[in-house]
Amino acid sequence: MTETKEQLQSMLHDIEKWEKDQKSLWFWERIGRIPFMLLDKFTPKFIQDKMMTLVDEIGGFIQTGGRYLISEQSIMNRFSKHTGGSDGVQLEDVASMPVNVMEQVAQELRSSRKNIASVQGASTGIGGVFTLAADIPLSLGLALKTLQEISLAYGYDPHEQEERYFIIKCLQFASSDVVGKKAILEDLTALNRSETNRQAFSQVQGWREVVMTYRDNYGWKKLFQMVPVAGIVFGAFINRSAIDEVAETGMMLYKKRRVLERLK
């Protein structure tokens, strides 16, 4: 054990407080579908087809990882720097490290991905509604990469299909409304019970709905990015804050899993 029972319980208390805070969201998030109603009306068919292709790709990510799977070596190298060891850190070594070291690495990744999201949002904010359509798949791809890196930072392997299900649930949580967040937390509570883990994972269905819900709830944040040129500023800010929210969600939910496992 790298932490005392009291330290782990204190961490769990902080995480549960964060979960409670997540249930206090703006009621007008329902307007999130408006930008995408406009997209459906004005966007050329080939762009809509491209976005539907993305939905299929996310399905591929769940099943096999597709082109979204990442290499773990760069994450392991970060741990080597923190522990003062060699470059031979393995994922199983990470799983036994102190939680605060995991959190430091995850925070570094969070900061790095926010910077990338800012550049990406500014680049795709130039052309208004049409580059917004291109921005959605890029944002989703960066979100998936960020969550995979955070899973590695807490000692979990995104190459395993069950972990990819968990990543999609994290992605869904970050963009859901109050009702959705409550339901997802209940799902993840079931996933955290080792005796029902595989059964709960086998019940995760409707991944198309997960991705489309993410797209629609993400919409209100992109409303101002639909203005050409001005979208550069809005795109940089919105993408940065969105990835920050995704990273925070991943950090808290993966940290909770690790703390609960150690308390057992």
VOPA-712347 format. One line per field, with one value per residue (C-alpha): residue number from 0; chain; x, y, z. Coordinates in nm, 3 decimals, padded with zeros to 5 digits. Example, Ala and Ser with C-alpha at 12.3 -4.5 7.8 and 13.67 -1.06 7.14 Angstrom:
// residues 2
n	[0:1]
chain	[A:A]
px	[01.230:01.367]
py	[-00.450:-00.106]
pz	[00.780:00.714]
//
This chain:
// residues 264
n	[0:1:2:3:4:5:6:7:8:9:10:11:12:13:14:15:16:17:18:19:20:21:22:23:24:25:26:27:28:29:30:31:32:33:34:35:36:37:38:39:40:41:42:43:44:45:46:47:48:49:50:51:52:53:54:55:56:57:58:59:60:61:62:63:64:65:66:67:68:69:70:71:72:73:74:75:76:77:78:79:80:81:82:83:84:85:86:87:88:89:90:91:92:93:94:95:96:97:98:99:100:101:102:103:104:105:106:107:108:109:110:111:112:113:114:115:116:117:118:119:120:121:122:123:124:125:126:127:128:129:130:131:132:133:134:135:136:137:138:139:140:141:142:143:144:145:146:147:148:149:150:151:152:153:154:155:156:157:158:159:160:161:162:163:164:165:166:167:168:169:170:171:172:173:174:175:176:177:178:179:180:181:182:183:184:185:186:187:188:189:190:191:192:193:194:195:196:197:198:199:200:201:202:203:204:205:206:207:208:209:210:211:212:213:214:215:216:217:218:219:220:221:222:223:224:225:226:227:228:229:230:231:232:233:234:235:236:237:238:239:240:241:242:243:244:245:246:247:248:249:250:251:252:253:254:255:256:257:258:259:260:261:262:263]
chain	[A:A:A:A:A:A:A:A:A:A:A:A:A:A:A:A:A:A:A:A:A:A:A:A:A:A:A:A:A:A:A:A:A:A:A:A:A:A:A:A:A:A:A:A:A:A:A:A:A:A:A:A:A:A:A:A:A:A:A:A:A:A:A:A:A:A:A:A:A:A:A:A:A:A:A:A:A:A:A:A:A:A:A:A:A:A:A:A:A:A:A:A:A:A:A:A:A:A:A:A:A:A:A:A:A:A:A:A:A:A:A:A:A:A:A:A:A:A:A:A:A:A:A:A:A:A:A:A:A:A:A:A:A:A:A:A:A:A:A:A:A:A:A:A:A:A:A:A:A:A:A:A:A:A:A:A:A:A:A:A:A:A:A:A:A:A:A:A:A:A:A:A:A:A:A:A:A:A:A:A:A:A:A:A:A:A:A:A:A:A:A:A:A:A:A:A:A:A:A:A:A:A:A:A:A:A:A:A:A:A:A:A:A:A:A:A:A:A:A:A:A:A:A:A:A:A:A:A:A:A:A:A:A:A:A:A:A:A:A:A:A:A:A:A:A:A:A:A:A:A:A:A:A:A:A:A:A:A:A:A:A:A:A:A]
px	[00.000:00.131:-00.135:-00.305:-00.671:-00.744:-00.568:-00.763:-01.092:-01.007:-00.941:-01.270:-01.453:-01.310:-01.411:-01.766:-01.790:-01.683:-01.949:-02.214:-02.102:-02.140:-02.514:-02.555:-02.557:-02.723:-03.082:-03.051:-02.804:-03.100:-03.036:-02.724:-02.903:-02.962:-02.624:-02.668:-03.023:-02.870:-02.593:-02.849:-03.032:-02.747:-02.448:-02.379:-02.453:-02.088:-02.003:-02.297:-02.183:-01.835:-01.977:-02.176:-01.854:-01.710:-01.989:-01.885:-01.522:-01.612:-01.785:-01.461:-01.273:-01.488:-01.447:-01.081:-00.938:-00.925:-00.694:-00.749:-00.540:-00.222:00.122:00.187:00.563:00.556:00.335:00.567:00.861:00.682:00.668:01.038:01.106:00.885:01.029:01.390:01.422:01.524:01.312:01.195:00.870:00.587:00.211:00.199:00.455:00.229:-00.063:00.131:00.264:00.130:-00.192:-00.038:00.229:-00.043:-00.225:00.083:00.136:-00.235:-00.225:00.072:-00.121:-00.427:-00.227:-00.061:-00.389:-00.553:-00.284:-00.331:-00.708:-00.661:-00.459:-00.703:-01.007:-00.850:-00.760:-01.109:-01.282:-01.185:-01.468:-01.771:-02.035:-01.845:-01.520:-01.729:-01.840:-01.474:-01.392:-01.627:-01.439:-01.107:-01.234:-01.369:-01.040:-00.842:-01.085:-01.040:-00.663:-00.666:-00.882:-00.661:-00.353:-00.521:-00.624:-00.257:-00.159:-00.372:-00.242:-00.526:-00.474:-00.692:-00.593:-00.843:-01.196:-01.346:-01.131:-01.250:-01.608:-01.512:-01.351:-01.671:-01.869:-01.625:-01.671:-02.048:-02.037:-01.837:-02.107:-02.427:-02.696:-02.791:-03.009:-02.748:-02.466:-02.667:-02.740:-02.377:-02.250:-02.483:-02.344:-01.987:-02.065:-02.169:-01.851:-01.645:-01.784:-01.544:-01.804:-02.032:-01.764:-01.782:-02.158:-02.198:-01.958:-02.148:-02.460:-02.305:-02.493:-02.610:-02.266:-02.410:-02.643:-02.351:-02.159:-02.458:-02.550:-02.194:-02.221:-02.553:-02.471:-02.138:-02.330:-02.416:-02.049:-01.982:-02.263:-02.035:-01.775:-02.022:-01.932:-01.653:-01.316:-01.451:-01.474:-01.095:-01.112:-01.423:-01.292:-00.963:-01.136:-01.419:-01.202:-00.958:-01.232:-01.401:-01.084:-01.012:-01.356:-01.301:-00.958:-01.093:-01.369:-01.120:-00.888:-01.163:-01.332:-01.010:-00.876:-01.196:-01.148:-00.791:-00.883:-01.173:-00.952:-00.694:-00.956:-01.064]
py	[00.000:00.343:00.541:00.496:00.406:00.754:00.920:00.708:00.787:01.158:01.130:00.947:01.219:01.487:01.287:01.238:01.613:01.676:01.431:01.617:01.949:01.800:01.769:02.148:02.250:02.524:02.438:02.601:02.338:02.203:02.469:02.269:02.106:02.438:02.462:02.109:02.171:02.446:02.213:01.957:02.226:02.410:02.177:01.999:01.628:01.525:01.693:01.525:01.193:01.254:01.310:00.987:00.811:00.939:00.763:00.437:00.505:00.547:00.211:00.075:00.232:00.043:-00.287:-00.279:00.064:00.148:00.432:00.604:00.372:00.533:00.414:00.396:00.451:00.831:00.809:00.556:00.791:01.062:00.829:00.758:01.130:01.152:00.844:00.916:00.569:00.434:00.428:00.078:00.169:-00.064:-00.028:-00.282:-00.066:00.237:00.052:00.022:00.379:00.645:00.809:01.154:01.056:00.929:01.258:01.465:01.284:01.310:01.685:01.728:01.549:01.761:02.084:01.962:01.856:02.188:02.371:02.143:02.197:02.576:02.562:02.317:02.528:02.845:02.669:02.531:02.852:03.041:02.931:02.935:02.666:02.462:02.432:02.365:02.041:01.949:02.049:01.796:01.481:01.643:01.733:01.385:01.231:01.453:01.374:01.000:01.036:01.244:00.992:00.703:00.884:00.949:00.584:00.490:00.750:00.566:00.225:00.105:-00.030:00.127:-00.159:-00.368:-00.342:-00.298:00.011:00.157:00.118:00.307:00.581:00.625:00.654:00.924:01.105:01.081:01.207:01.516:01.632:01.512:01.711:01.662:01.357:01.200:01.253:01.089:00.784:00.752:00.773:00.487:00.287:00.357:00.263:-00.077:-00.099:-00.032:-00.346:-00.618:-00.892:-00.727:-00.564:-00.783:-00.814:-00.436:-00.384:-00.635:-00.422:-00.106:-00.058:00.220:00.368:00.556:00.735:00.809:00.983:01.175:01.289:01.413:01.600:01.763:01.859:01.996:02.217:02.515:02.563:02.594:02.840:03.145:02.955:02.952:03.317:03.322:03.466:03.557:03.182:03.174:03.327:03.139:02.813:02.836:02.910:02.660:02.370:02.438:02.441:02.134:01.923:02.052:01.928:01.590:01.557:01.655:01.396:01.126:01.215:01.209:00.889:00.696:00.820:00.701:00.353:00.333:00.461:00.216:-00.074:00.015:00.057:-00.300]
pz	[00.000:-00.093:00.099:00.433:00.453:00.588:00.293:00.044:00.216:00.204:-00.172:-00.219:-00.025:-00.258:-00.566:-00.438:-00.371:-00.733:-00.854:-00.655:-00.808:-01.157:-01.103:-01.088:-01.455:-01.655:-01.739:-02.080:-02.199:-02.395:-02.657:-02.743:-03.035:-03.212:-03.392:-03.521:-03.637:-03.849:-03.962:-04.074:-04.269:-04.436:-04.441:-04.772:-04.775:-04.813:-04.481:-04.309:-04.452:-04.314:-03.967:-03.986:-04.085:-03.759:-03.571:-03.735:-03.644:-03.277:-03.297:-03.436:-03.145:-02.897:-03.079:-03.181:-03.100:-03.470:-03.562:-03.228:-03.010:-02.877:-02.773:-02.401:-02.418:-02.395:-02.086:-01.923:-01.990:-01.792:-01.493:-01.527:-01.482:-01.174:-01.006:-01.097:-01.244:-01.581:-01.895:-01.810:-01.632:-01.733:-01.700:-01.417:-01.231:-01.265:-01.107:-00.780:-00.767:-00.527:-00.647:-00.618:-00.874:-01.109:-01.061:-01.141:-01.471:-01.556:-01.484:-01.718:-01.991:-01.923:-01.964:-02.283:-02.446:-02.359:-02.553:-02.854:-02.835:-02.841:-03.162:-03.318:-03.225:-03.365:-03.690:-03.747:-03.635:-03.951:-04.177:-03.947:-03.991:-04.251:-04.058:-03.747:-03.914:-03.958:-03.600:-03.440:-03.553:-03.465:-03.119:-03.061:-03.170:-02.931:-02.649:-02.705:-02.709:-02.390:-02.204:-02.316:-02.188:-01.855:-01.829:-01.871:-01.613:-01.357:-01.460:-01.685:-02.037:-02.313:-02.542:-02.347:-02.480:-02.136:-02.081:-02.411:-02.290:-01.976:-02.186:-02.387:-02.063:-01.946:-02.276:-02.242:-01.882:-01.977:-02.220:-02.052:-01.875:-01.509:-01.571:-01.795:-01.545:-01.269:-01.486:-01.596:-01.238:-01.151:-01.445:-01.341:-00.981:-01.114:-01.322:-01.010:-00.843:-00.948:-00.912:-01.172:-01.386:-01.696:-01.682:-01.667:-01.956:-02.166:-02.121:-02.266:-02.586:-02.816:-02.884:-03.179:-02.942:-02.712:-02.989:-03.125:-02.774:-02.730:-03.058:-02.972:-02.614:-02.734:-02.975:-02.759:-02.678:-03.050:-03.123:-03.147:-03.345:-03.634:-03.706:-03.969:-03.857:-03.510:-03.465:-03.434:-03.086:-02.980:-03.124:-02.934:-02.604:-02.643:-02.755:-02.473:-02.210:-02.360:-02.351:-02.002:-01.892:-02.059:-01.895:-01.554:-01.588:-01.683:-01.396:-01.135:-01.252:-01.304:-00.971:-00.806:-00.954:-00.827:-00.479:-00.446:-00.553:-00.289:-00.018:-00.088]
//
